[in-house]
Amino acid sequence: MIRKDRTRIGVMFTPANPPHMIEFLVAMQAMAEFLLEQVLYVVNCAHCGPPALAETTEHRLAMAQAAAAAFGQMITSTDLDARKALVLEPTRMADGRERLRADGEDYAFRIFRLNPKDRLTLVFIAGLEHCRRTDEAGRDDTVNKLLLNIKQRYCGFNPDLHNVVALFVGDGTRQPAEFAFSLEEQGLIERGLFATETLNFRPPGGIQEKELARRLTSGLKDLLNGKLDLNKLVFLPKSVLSYLADHKDCIQRLIESRPDSRD
């Protein structure tokens, strides 16, 4: 782990569709184990995502703010000004293809632009499945995106003040991937500008991500039909349940934008 000699800010990029307690439990454990001063719960505004997700941005932000409020200054909900950034900057992936800087790994670097004179460590929190250079289609994943942003000093990244940790969250049943770094990247690691770490997180009841997603989608469908099944929605904060009860008009669009909605 990079030596703690500056403020550590965790960034968790999430669709918040809807916000659930598993995410906040991960954030709290990360704070305790990796000595983070704060975690930013960053809501994906989905400029390049499914239309249904983009259409629910205000609702998802409102739910996230309500849920995060219970944690005071430890966890703060924000979009890192994403709603104001309607023009997305293009960049090149490792294989030369173009992509828009619309991912969590890009938005996270805005903390450097917003705090240009502060000594900061960005701890980017992601699932263990993203502990890789590229995905199955050869597109850059978390490690490549973070390294590229460091190399290009994106959003005012200053190597004299800033560094980055990729914190991958798993349940301990899988080992993180191993990958080779170029000489330039190895130099960044040796200078303390980049590191990867793993957080071993066991969800309550041992519930797996796919099962949690299935329960949430099914519970939202029930809620749309006037039925509240707390067995399915047990991981939703009370504030989120209250919001959904008062804004039933957004539930259908939330369901449509969930990846498992047609399962």
Secondary structure, DSSP 8 states (H G I E B T S, - for coil): -----SEEEEEEEE--SS--HHHHHHHHHHHHHHT-SEEEEEE---TTS-HHHHHTHHHHHHHHHHHHGGGTTSEEEE-TTGGG--S--EEE-TTS-EEES-SHHHHTTHHHHHSTTS-EEEEEEEEGGG-SSB-TTS-B-HHHHHHHHHHTTGGG--TTTEEEEEEEEE-SSS--------HHHHHHHHTTSEEEEEEE---GGG--HHHHHHHHHHHHHHHHTT---TTTSTTS-HHHHHHHHH-GGGHHHHHHTSTTTT-
